[in-house]
């Protein structure tokens, strides 16, 4: 049952690959997950309106200590450590009601407000140029110590959003802050300081390392750039420690990236990402290029590291099962927008957006010969519209089975339906989606 | 060093070039005559024991002239290519990585340079600077810049889009560091391949400039000059052009092998594969 347990994180341990989501469901079920209410602190942007988030990880690293400052935090922290001693693994998120802690906005590690990125792109006919909006007014917060999941189909702007969040590309408009400091106003030096704190693991492990550097040089690069690690020897020791942390044997240090397997490369990328002891790690489809058994190993490694170093993750994937396994809170993206945002248990227990329902129905059933297969597939209709000609009104209306006149005219705002469960749908809570979702019980 | 020489291409290319340089350096010891000694009694002689590579229309010893000519030809082509490679690849990498206005401005300047035939550009620079070995390096090197610029820029556009370059930025590296550590090392191998083209081109350009009277003043020989002088008698005395042309070809081959070898040597994927 518990194939995806933490123990399987050790390298080389073969993890039997079954139906992926079955494994994940098992793993997720094994962890004690309390509902993190009020997680988003208001859907769009309003600071301080939200509840205190307590997503203290077992193992209480830096992050847990910091967020325990909030009044309600003491209790929640206790709960978390209790969870830790009980051996609950997957991230015991203690519930803290909305409004329980004043100044909750301050605990947000990363905060994006109405981030928008448009590109000039030549249109298909080759005449003139069109604007393409890859990310459209997306707002979210990543709280210290939590794992914020972002899910959506290919081309919905997930990776663009990741690049924006790290300011690796410049947003067209919007605001971005890290620990309350405006990232968009930072110069190179300030940004470099911030970058020590926020790292990224990319999708393609084959392309994310300079092929001409040895593995040791790859992992040591962040230390060099930031003048850390002191002498050559102490830096080497640090790299050795990092190799051990991610489960790579030290004798590989003199090798080159092409000599590694995909999983080993991704471990190396993770070693590079944690070299500077960052607080936030953005995982942009970090396991998508790996096969399922290796995915399990890497995911477990990420969870282990989170506990050990008190990391905060922004975890991006098109795979709902993987996001569910990893995240405390999940944002669902469609067509450059976040259409639904809620704590994991809330999202899966109370689906409010038709698109989320569609994604859920696309998850393969863990039960062989599931008779609802045809029905599930039937739930998916239509395709993503062209980014050059976005539909008027709600972007999802051409594919929505619940659409009404207003959907074609007005774009629904992202509104809080209570407890930090935000959704951008005119009829959220009205079309009985939760009951529909039940039949896709995941 | 041992590892470098285990690459057969580098070893062979390096040996050829080392021999050429040694020949140029020790020319007085290797030759029985002065390079300017005229002896009309033996003009256009085929190779013999006295003149192992024959004599030219003025009765000068061809081997002598080739050995001394290596000094000018090698110096000029090496320095010219060094100028072209360093300027061309640095500008190309900067242009391709930074994009934007810098890329646009440099691109247009390079376009203007490419609009002139290389030899015309060399002539203009040669006329402006005057004839000397040093100025010849510039007048030959500068027209070669666009070749290296374009190769470097194209390769940079490719490398710049790779994830490891983004990763380097995400770590907090500045542009210079990213270019020096990640872009340039991955662009250089493609530049090395063009190196041989540049070497051959510059030896020939030196010959053309000499022919047009902007080369090294007589009687100092250079390979290009020897080829040109022998051209008029190519049927009566083919050895003059044959031997001097042969040395040019051999030198170009040496650089060719060296360029290919360096490209392979710098590729970690081929390391330890017995290359």
Interface residues (C-beta under 8 A of the other chain):
Chain A: X163 X166 X168 X188 X191 X192 X193 X195 X196 X199 X200 X202 X203 X204 X207 X208 X209 X210 X211 X212 X213 X221 X222 X225 X226 X256 X258 X269 X272 X276
Chain B: X162 X163 X164 X166 X167 X168 X169 X170 X171 X172 X173 X174 X177 X181 X182 X185 X186 X266 X268 X269 X271
